[in-house]
Amino acid sequence: MEIEDLRTFVEVAHAGGVSAAAVRLGVSKSIVSRRLVRLEEDLGVQLLTRSTRGAALTEAGTTFQDYAARICTEIDVARETILPAGELRGRLRIAMPLTFGPTHFAPMVAEMARRHPHLQIQTCYTDRFVDLIAEGFDCAIRVGYLEDSNLVARSIGRIYGKLVASPAYVAAHGSPETPEELAGHEALMQGTEAWQLTDGDRVVTVRPHGRFKADNGSALVAAAVAGLGIAYLPDWLTHEYVAAGSLVPVMARYPPPPAGAYVVRPPGLHPARKIRVLTELLVEYCNRLPEHG
Protein backbone atom coordinates (compact mmCIF):
# COMPACT_ATOMS: atom_id res chain seq x y z
CA MET A 1 0.00 0.00 0.00
CA GLU A 2 1.54 3.31 -1.13
CA ILE A 3 1.37 6.41 1.07
CA GLU A 4 0.58 8.54 -1.99
CA ASP A 5 -2.45 6.35 -2.65
CA LEU A 6 -3.65 6.99 0.89
CA ARG A 7 -3.07 10.75 0.54
CA THR A 8 -4.95 10.76 -2.74
CA PHE A 9 -7.92 8.94 -1.21
CA VAL A 10 -8.03 11.40 1.69
CA GLU A 11 -7.95 14.36 -0.70
CA VAL A 12 -10.73 12.91 -2.86
CA ALA A 13 -12.82 12.23 0.24
CA HIS A 14 -12.35 15.80 1.48
CA ALA A 15 -12.81 17.44 -1.92
CA GLY A 16 -15.78 15.31 -2.97
CA GLY A 17 -14.42 14.53 -6.40
CA VAL A 18 -11.45 13.51 -8.51
CA SER A 19 -11.10 16.84 -10.34
CA ALA A 20 -10.95 18.94 -7.17
CA ALA A 21 -8.52 16.51 -5.55
CA ALA A 22 -6.27 16.62 -8.62
CA VAL A 23 -6.07 20.42 -8.32
CA ARG A 24 -5.19 20.17 -4.65
CA LEU A 25 -2.53 17.55 -5.28
CA GLY A 26 -1.14 19.23 -8.38
CA VAL A 27 -1.44 16.10 -10.53
CA SER A 28 -3.65 14.97 -13.41
CA LYS A 29 -7.06 13.40 -12.93
CA SER A 30 -5.81 10.19 -14.54
CA ILE A 31 -3.09 9.84 -11.89
CA VAL A 32 -5.68 10.35 -9.14
CA SER A 33 -7.94 7.70 -10.66
CA ARG A 34 -5.09 5.20 -11.00
CA ARG A 35 -4.09 5.67 -7.37
CA LEU A 36 -7.66 5.14 -6.19
CA VAL A 37 -8.05 1.97 -8.23
CA ARG A 38 -4.73 0.64 -6.91
CA LEU A 39 -5.72 1.36 -3.30
CA GLU A 40 -9.10 -0.34 -3.68
CA GLU A 41 -7.42 -3.36 -5.27
CA ASP A 42 -4.93 -3.55 -2.39
CA LEU A 43 -7.73 -3.40 0.18
CA GLY A 44 -10.17 -5.57 -1.75
CA VAL A 45 -13.07 -3.17 -1.11
CA GLN A 46 -14.73 -0.27 -2.90
CA LEU A 47 -14.04 3.01 -1.10
CA LEU A 48 -15.81 5.43 -3.43
CA THR A 49 -18.72 5.50 -5.82
CA ARG A 50 -17.99 7.69 -8.84
CA SER A 51 -20.48 9.66 -10.89
CA THR A 52 -20.49 12.68 -13.16
CA ARG A 53 -21.31 14.81 -10.10
CA GLY A 54 -18.31 13.68 -8.07
CA ALA A 55 -17.30 10.89 -5.74
CA ALA A 56 -19.11 9.70 -2.63
CA LEU A 57 -17.72 7.54 0.14
CA THR A 58 -19.06 4.04 0.53
CA GLU A 59 -19.65 2.69 4.02
CA ALA A 60 -16.18 1.11 3.91
CA GLY A 61 -14.71 4.39 2.62
CA THR A 62 -16.28 6.36 5.47
CA THR A 63 -14.78 3.97 8.01
CA PHE A 64 -11.38 3.94 6.31
CA GLN A 65 -11.13 7.72 5.81
CA ASP A 66 -10.23 8.62 9.39
CA TYR A 67 -7.62 5.86 9.61
CA ALA A 68 -6.05 6.95 6.32
CA ALA A 69 -5.92 10.60 7.40
CA ARG A 70 -4.25 9.67 10.70
CA ILE A 71 -1.69 7.49 8.91
CA CYS A 72 -0.78 10.35 6.55
CA THR A 73 -0.42 12.75 9.46
CA GLU A 74 1.79 10.34 11.40
CA ILE A 75 3.97 9.76 8.35
CA ASP A 76 4.44 13.53 7.96
CA VAL A 77 5.42 13.87 11.62
CA ALA A 78 7.83 10.95 11.34
CA ARG A 79 9.46 12.43 8.23
CA GLU A 80 9.92 15.78 9.93
CA THR A 81 11.47 14.06 12.94
CA ILE A 82 14.14 12.17 10.99
CA LEU A 83 14.91 14.75 8.29
CA PRO A 84 18.05 16.85 8.69
CA ALA A 85 17.41 20.07 10.56
CA GLY A 86 16.04 22.74 8.25
CA GLU A 87 15.08 20.40 5.38
CA LEU A 88 11.41 20.39 4.44
CA ARG A 89 9.59 18.04 2.09
CA GLY A 90 6.05 17.36 1.02
CA ARG A 91 3.41 19.87 0.02
CA LEU A 92 2.25 23.15 1.53
CA ARG A 93 -1.06 24.68 0.38
CA ILE A 94 -1.57 28.28 1.43
CA ALA A 95 -4.54 30.62 1.00
CA MET A 96 -3.63 34.32 0.89
CA PRO A 97 -5.58 37.54 0.44
CA LEU A 98 -5.47 38.87 -3.10
CA THR A 99 -5.16 42.43 -1.80
CA PHE A 100 -1.91 41.96 0.12
CA GLY A 101 -0.72 38.52 -0.89
CA PRO A 102 1.08 39.12 -4.20
CA THR A 103 2.77 42.33 -3.07
CA HIS A 104 3.54 41.73 0.61
CA PHE A 105 3.55 38.01 1.36
CA ALA A 106 4.45 36.34 -1.95
CA PRO A 107 8.16 37.28 -1.66
CA MET A 108 8.41 35.38 1.62
CA VAL A 109 6.73 32.31 0.13
CA ALA A 110 9.20 32.47 -2.75
CA GLU A 111 12.06 32.74 -0.27
CA MET A 112 10.76 29.68 1.56
CA ALA A 113 10.68 27.74 -1.72
CA ARG A 114 14.24 28.85 -2.45
CA ARG A 115 15.48 27.67 0.94
CA HIS A 116 13.65 24.33 0.75
CA PRO A 117 13.98 22.95 -2.80
CA HIS A 118 12.22 19.66 -1.92
CA LEU A 119 9.08 21.42 -0.66
CA GLN A 120 6.11 21.76 -3.05
CA ILE A 121 4.20 25.00 -2.47
CA GLN A 122 0.76 25.83 -3.87
CA THR A 123 -0.69 29.27 -3.14
CA CYS A 124 -4.24 30.47 -3.78
CA TYR A 125 -4.73 34.24 -3.87
CA THR A 126 -8.29 35.30 -3.13
CA ASP A 127 -10.12 37.80 -0.95
CA ARG A 128 -13.01 35.42 -0.34
CA PHE A 129 -13.24 33.48 2.92
CA VAL A 130 -11.56 30.10 2.38
CA ASP A 131 -12.69 27.04 4.33
CA LEU A 132 -9.30 25.52 5.13
CA ILE A 133 -10.56 22.09 6.11
CA ALA A 134 -13.16 21.63 3.36
CA GLU A 135 -10.85 22.95 0.65
CA GLY A 136 -7.73 21.14 1.80
CA PHE A 137 -5.43 24.03 2.77
CA ASP A 138 -2.65 23.65 5.31
CA CYS A 139 -2.90 27.26 6.42
CA ALA A 140 -4.02 30.73 5.41
CA ILE A 141 -2.88 34.29 5.92
CA ARG A 142 -5.71 36.50 7.09
CA VAL A 143 -5.73 40.24 7.57
CA GLY A 144 -8.05 42.29 9.76
CA TYR A 145 -10.05 41.36 12.83
CA LEU A 146 -10.43 37.61 13.30
CA GLU A 147 -13.84 36.16 13.99
CA ASP A 148 -14.23 33.37 16.51
CA SER A 149 -13.62 29.94 14.98
CA ASN A 150 -12.07 26.59 15.76
CA LEU A 151 -8.96 27.52 13.77
CA VAL A 152 -5.61 28.09 15.46
CA ALA A 153 -4.22 31.58 14.80
CA ARG A 154 -0.72 33.03 15.22
CA SER A 155 -0.24 36.78 14.94
CA ILE A 156 2.53 37.80 12.54
CA GLY A 157 2.14 41.58 12.68
CA ARG A 158 -0.06 44.61 13.25
CA ILE A 159 -1.84 46.56 10.53
CA TYR A 160 -2.68 50.23 10.87
CA GLY A 161 -5.34 51.96 8.84
CA LYS A 162 -7.41 55.11 8.47
CA LEU A 163 -10.47 56.57 6.83
CA VAL A 164 -9.66 58.27 3.54
CA ALA A 165 -11.43 60.13 0.76
CA SER A 166 -10.42 62.14 -2.28
CA PRO A 167 -10.06 65.94 -2.03
CA ALA A 168 -12.84 66.20 -4.63
CA TYR A 169 -15.23 64.17 -2.45
CA VAL A 170 -14.44 66.28 0.61
CA ALA A 171 -14.92 69.50 -1.38
CA ALA A 172 -18.30 68.31 -2.67
CA HIS A 173 -19.69 66.60 0.45
CA GLY A 174 -17.65 67.85 3.36
CA SER A 175 -15.75 65.77 5.89
CA PRO A 176 -17.52 64.03 8.79
CA GLU A 177 -16.30 65.16 12.19
CA THR A 178 -17.84 62.44 14.40
CA PRO A 179 -18.74 58.76 13.96
CA GLU A 180 -22.43 59.69 13.94
CA GLU A 181 -21.94 61.92 10.91
CA LEU A 182 -20.69 58.98 8.83
CA ALA A 183 -24.31 57.94 8.31
CA GLY A 184 -24.73 60.92 5.96
CA HIS A 185 -21.84 59.91 3.71
CA GLU A 186 -21.19 57.34 1.00
CA ALA A 187 -19.04 54.50 2.38
CA LEU A 188 -16.93 52.26 0.18
CA MET A 189 -17.13 48.77 1.65
CA GLN A 190 -16.52 45.09 1.05
CA GLY A 191 -20.04 44.16 2.08
CA THR A 192 -22.10 45.02 5.14
CA GLU A 193 -19.20 45.13 7.57
CA ALA A 194 -19.05 47.34 10.65
CA TRP A 195 -16.28 49.91 11.10
CA GLN A 196 -14.47 50.24 14.40
CA LEU A 197 -13.08 53.61 15.50
CA THR A 198 -11.40 54.73 18.70
CA ASP A 199 -12.58 57.61 20.85
CA GLY A 200 -9.84 57.87 23.45
CA ASP A 201 -9.88 54.53 25.27
CA ARG A 202 -13.31 53.65 23.91
CA VAL A 203 -13.97 51.66 20.73
CA VAL A 204 -16.96 52.90 18.74
CA THR A 205 -18.67 50.63 16.20
CA VAL A 206 -20.52 52.19 13.27
CA ARG A 207 -22.38 50.58 10.39
CA PRO A 208 -21.97 52.82 7.36
CA HIS A 209 -23.90 52.60 4.11
CA GLY A 210 -22.90 53.03 0.50
CA ARG A 211 -23.72 52.00 -3.05
CA PHE A 212 -20.21 50.88 -4.07
CA LYS A 213 -18.93 47.55 -2.77
CA ALA A 214 -15.93 45.43 -3.74
CA ASP A 215 -14.28 42.38 -2.21
CA ASN A 216 -10.80 43.70 -3.00
CA GLY A 217 -8.90 46.48 -1.24
CA SER A 218 -7.23 47.78 -4.39
CA ALA A 219 -10.64 48.23 -6.00
CA LEU A 220 -11.80 50.25 -2.99
CA VAL A 221 -8.70 52.44 -3.25
CA ALA A 222 -9.54 53.14 -6.90
CA ALA A 223 -13.11 54.05 -5.95
CA ALA A 224 -11.90 56.39 -3.22
CA VAL A 225 -9.45 58.12 -5.59
CA ALA A 226 -12.33 58.52 -8.07
CA GLY A 227 -14.29 60.44 -5.44
CA LEU A 228 -17.04 57.88 -4.85
CA GLY A 229 -16.95 58.01 -1.06
CA ILE A 230 -15.06 57.36 2.16
CA ALA A 231 -13.03 54.16 2.54
CA TYR A 232 -11.66 52.43 5.64
CA LEU A 233 -8.37 50.97 4.43
CA PRO A 234 -4.98 49.78 5.68
CA ASP A 235 -2.07 52.19 5.38
CA TRP A 236 -0.23 49.57 3.31
CA LEU A 237 -2.70 50.34 0.53
CA THR A 238 -3.18 54.08 0.91
CA HIS A 239 0.03 55.71 2.12
CA GLU A 240 1.36 56.38 -1.40
CA TYR A 241 -1.93 58.03 -2.41
CA VAL A 242 -2.03 60.10 0.78
CA ALA A 243 1.59 61.18 0.20
CA ALA A 244 0.71 62.20 -3.38
CA GLY A 245 -2.40 64.12 -2.26
CA SER A 246 -4.90 62.02 -4.21
CA LEU A 247 -6.39 60.82 -0.92
CA VAL A 248 -6.71 62.69 2.37
CA PRO A 249 -7.31 61.35 5.88
CA VAL A 250 -10.83 61.72 7.24
CA MET A 251 -11.84 61.83 10.92
CA ALA A 252 -8.26 61.62 12.15
CA ARG A 253 -9.52 62.24 15.70
CA TYR A 254 -11.17 58.78 15.59
CA PRO A 255 -8.51 56.39 14.21
CA PRO A 256 -9.34 52.72 13.70
CA PRO A 257 -7.74 50.41 16.26
CA PRO A 258 -4.81 48.39 14.88
CA ALA A 259 -5.86 45.20 13.11
CA GLY A 260 -3.64 42.18 12.62
CA ALA A 261 -2.13 39.80 10.13
CA TYR A 262 -2.35 36.14 11.11
CA VAL A 263 -1.40 32.66 10.00
CA VAL A 264 -4.37 30.41 10.70
CA ARG A 265 -4.41 26.63 10.49
CA PRO A 266 -6.84 23.78 11.24
CA PRO A 267 -6.95 22.66 14.87
CA GLY A 268 -4.31 20.24 16.10
CA LEU A 269 -1.87 19.88 18.96
CA HIS A 270 1.22 20.80 16.96
CA PRO A 271 1.56 22.67 13.67
CA ALA A 272 3.59 21.00 10.94
CA ARG A 273 7.14 22.31 10.80
CA LYS A 274 6.54 23.72 7.33
CA ILE A 275 3.82 25.96 8.80
CA ARG A 276 6.09 26.99 11.67
CA VAL A 277 8.87 27.89 9.22
CA LEU A 278 6.49 29.94 7.06
CA THR A 279 5.12 31.71 10.12
CA GLU A 280 8.56 32.70 11.39
CA LEU A 281 9.51 34.04 7.95
CA LEU A 282 6.38 36.17 7.89
CA VAL A 283 6.91 37.46 11.43
CA GLU A 284 10.44 38.48 10.48
CA TYR A 285 9.14 40.24 7.36
CA CYS A 286 6.31 42.08 9.13
CA ASN A 287 8.68 43.31 11.83
CA ARG A 288 10.75 45.00 9.11
CA LEU A 289 7.79 46.85 7.60
CA PRO A 290 7.52 50.58 8.33
CA GLU A 291 4.41 51.69 10.22
CA HIS A 292 2.45 54.17 8.17
CA GLY A 293 0.44 56.22 10.55
C-alpha angles and dihedrals in degrees: 000000000000121000090222089058089054092048090049092051091050091050093049090049092051096042096043095227148044096248095053091045091051090055091050093048095042094233136109123275090243091059090050091050093049092051092050093050091048092050093049090049091051091050096038092226137095111249100178140029112216127210138156088268095056140274128307127196118249119219089266090048092052091052093045096046097077093046092049093049092050092049091052091049093049091049090053091051091047092050092050090050096054100035118101113269111277097016116120128190138173128046133314119195114194131184115207135178114262091220097060104009104083095041104035110020105026093076090059092049089051090050090052090052090050093052094046109041093175093057118097112214126193118183128191116199113203139132093215120101108267121209099222097196099042093044097042102244122155093210145337137216112230129187128202131024113344120229120220112274142142091260122112112238132196119191114231100176149332125265123208124201145168144196112266139180137171120267087242092057092048091048091051101039107017127235122281113240100193136030090252091060091060089080089072094055137076110256123203107217146164093232132309096327125149121239121226120211132175124236103186105299092344125093114218120200119206131179108213127192133219144152097232118076132167133170092220128075095216090056090053090051090054091050092050092049088050089058098248096134149294120319131198103215142157117261089237087072102037110033094091091051092047090049090051093048096241089115129033130198116257127204093002089173088069106047120181114253114254114275125203146236114225143182107222126190138175115277118278139130096256130020117232112262091244089061091047091051092049091048094052091049090053093047089052091049095047091049089059094052117105116242110240107204 
